[in-house]
Amino acid sequence: MQQSRSLAYWEYQRKVVEDRRQNPRDDLISLLVQSSIDGDALETEEILQEALLILIGGDETTRHVMTGGLEQLVAHPEQMARLRADPSRLEIAVEEMIRWVSPIVNMNRTLTRDTELHGEKLREGDRVILLYASGNRDERAFEAPDRFDVARWPNRHVAFGGYGVHHCMGASLARLELRVLFEEILRRMPDIALATDEPLPRRPNNFITGIEAMPVRFSPGAREG
């Protein structure tokens, strides 16, 4: 089933790319079709891969932080109560949720020059793997890194891929989505709890990780307006 969905995506997206070559619009695929690197236009396969990365980055990463963050709030009712009493704390709490979940497991990088890292000599052209969850549990950077703490600050996690040109371009949108979601959950679902005692199923993947299904029960509160 997973393979058939993947094939369907590639077939659909390939048609979109070819259409935008002939009929460009004001959209992302048209921008990628018209883009070039050092004067060379992007090939179809490069556009397909980049579009998939953007799709995954804007979907799976954020939803996994939503479920993983909620799981921790349910497991720590005293922290949920603090946020419900003072929703202004959510901005900081969201950063801890992102650090805790670290939905992107790793990313490959190619060294552009010789360097030395923690006593290891690395050469230009070497490929290295960045393990984000490991960095976000580094005791040299975080006090009690294995403790979930909605008041943790400063919180210099690397869950968005690092800094500079490698920083996630959707980071601000993800933070906004998470803050708005938890504002509504805290306001309208005061008794939210897991509806199962079984371990929550998690995505078995070496690139993106997170909870795949999360049954909950709650008494819905009233809508505003």
C-alpha positions in Angstrom: 0.0 0.0 0.0 2.8 2.4 0.9 4.6 1.7 -2.4 1.4 2.3 -4.4 0.9 5.6 -2.7 4.5 6.6 -3.5 4.2 5.6 -7.1 0.9 7.6 -7.4 2.6 10.7 -5.9 5.6 10.5 -8.4 3.2 10.0 -11.3 1.0 12.9 -10.3 3.8 15.3 -9.5 5.7 14.5 -12.7 2.6 15.6 -14.7 2.5 18.8 -12.6 6.1 19.6 -13.4 5.6 19.1 -17.1 2.5 21.2 -17.1 4.3 24.1 -15.3 7.1 24.0 -17.9 4.4 24.7 -20.5 2.0 26.8 -18.4 3.8 28.5 -15.5 1.7 29.9 -12.7 2.2 31.8 -9.5 3.1 28.7 -7.5 6.1 26.8 -6.0 6.5 24.2 -8.8 6.6 27.0 -11.4 9.3 28.7 -9.4 11.4 25.6 -9.2 10.9 24.9 -12.9 12.2 28.4 -13.7 15.1 28.3 -11.2 18.7 27.5 -11.9 21.9 26.8 -10.0 25.0 28.4 -11.5 23.2 28.9 -14.7 21.9 25.2 -14.9 18.2 24.6 -14.8 16.9 22.1 -12.3 16.2 18.6 -13.8 12.8 17.0 -13.3 14.1 14.5 -10.8 15.6 17.3 -8.7 12.4 19.2 -8.7 10.4 16.1 -7.7 12.8 15.4 -4.8 12.7 19.1 -3.6 8.9 19.2 -3.8 8.7 16.0 -1.8 11.1 17.4 0.9 9.0 20.6 1.2 5.8 18.5 1.4 7.1 16.3 4.1 8.7 19.2 6.0 5.5 21.1 6.1 3.3 18.1 7.0 4.8 15.2 8.9 7.3 17.1 11.0 4.7 19.5 12.5 2.0 16.9 13.1 4.5 14.7 14.9 5.3 17.5 17.2 1.6 18.1 17.8 1.0 14.5 18.9 4.4 14.2 20.7 3.9 17.5 22.5 0.3 16.6 23.6 1.5 13.1 24.8 4.0 14.8 27.1 1.4 17.3 28.4 -1.0 14.5 29.2 1.9 12.7 30.9 2.8 15.8 32.9 -0.6 17.3 34.1 1.1 19.8 36.3 2.8 21.4 33.3 -0.4 21.4 31.3 -2.1 23.2 34.2 0.6 25.8 34.1 0.0 26.5 30.5 -3.7 26.5 30.9 -3.4 29.1 33.7 -1.1 31.2 31.6 -1.3 30.6 27.8 1.4 33.2 27.3 3.9 30.5 28.3 3.0 28.6 25.2 5.6 30.2 23.0 8.4 28.8 25.2 6.6 25.5 25.7 6.4 25.0 21.9 10.2 25.1 21.7 10.4 22.4 24.3 8.0 20.2 22.4 10.0 20.7 19.2 13.2 19.8 21.0 11.7 16.8 22.7 10.2 15.3 19.6 13.0 16.2 17.1 10.9 14.7 14.3 13.7 14.8 11.7 16.1 12.0 12.7 19.1 12.9 10.6 20.4 14.8 7.6 23.4 14.2 5.4 26.0 16.9 4.8 29.1 16.9 2.6 32.2 18.7 3.9 33.4 21.6 1.8 36.9 21.7 3.4 39.2 19.7 5.7 38.4 20.2 9.3 38.8 18.5 12.7 35.8 17.8 15.0 36.3 16.5 18.5 39.7 15.1 17.6 38.5 13.4 14.4 40.1 14.6 11.2 37.5 15.0 8.4 38.4 15.6 4.8 36.8 17.7 2.0 34.2 15.6 0.3 33.5 13.3 3.3 29.8 12.8 4.0 28.6 13.1 7.6 25.3 12.4 9.3 23.8 14.9 11.6 21.7 13.3 14.4 19.3 15.9 15.6 17.8 14.0 18.5 21.3 13.3 19.8 22.1 17.0 19.6 18.9 17.9 21.4 19.7 15.6 24.3 23.3 16.8 24.6 24.0 17.4 28.3 26.6 20.0 27.4 23.9 22.2 25.9 20.8 21.3 28.0 20.4 20.8 31.8 18.6 17.5 32.5 18.1 16.9 28.7 15.9 13.9 29.3 13.4 15.9 31.3 10.4 17.5 29.5 10.1 21.1 30.8 7.7 23.6 29.3 9.6 26.4 31.1 13.0 25.5 29.6 14.8 28.6 28.5 17.1 29.3 26.8 16.4 26.4 24.4 18.9 26.3 21.6 17.6 23.1 20.0 18.6 22.2 16.4 15.3 20.5 15.4 14.9 22.8 12.5 18.0 21.7 10.8 20.6 24.2 12.1 21.3 27.8 11.3 22.0 30.0 8.3 21.2 28.6 4.9 20.2 25.2 6.3 17.6 26.6 8.7 14.1 25.4 8.0 12.2 28.0 5.9 8.9 26.9 7.4 10.0 27.2 11.0 7.9 30.3 11.8 4.8 28.8 10.3 5.3 25.5 12.2 5.7 27.5 15.5 2.5 29.4 14.7 0.5 26.3 13.9 1.7 24.6 17.1 0.9 27.6 19.3 -2.6 28.1 17.9 -3.4 24.3 18.1 -2.4 24.1 21.8 -4.1 27.4 22.6 -7.4 25.8 21.4 -6.7 22.4 23.1 -6.0 24.0 26.4 -9.0 26.2 26.2 -11.6 23.8 24.8 -10.4 20.4 26.0 -9.7 20.8 29.7 -9.9 17.0 30.5 -8.2 15.6 27.4 -6.5 12.3 28.1 -5.3 9.2 26.2 -8.0 6.8 25.3 -5.8 3.7 25.4 -3.3 2.1 27.8 -1.5 0.5 24.9 1.8 2.0 23.6 1.2 4.5 20.9 2.3 3.4 17.4 5.3 5.2 16.1 6.6 5.6 12.6 9.4 3.1 12.0 11.6 5.3 9.8 15.2 6.4 9.9 14.5 9.9 8.6 11.2 11.1 10.2 9.9 9.8 13.5 6.7 10.3 15.5 3.4 9.0 16.7 1.2 7.6 13.9 -2.1 7.3 15.8 -3.2 8.9 19.1 -6.7 8.1 20.4 -7.9 10.6 23.0 -11.0 11.4 24.9 -12.3 14.8 26.1 -15.3 16.8 26.9 -15.5 19.6 24.2 -15.7 23.1 25.4 -17.7 25.9 23.7 -16.5 27.7 20.6 -15.8 31.4 20.8 -18.2 33.7 19.0 
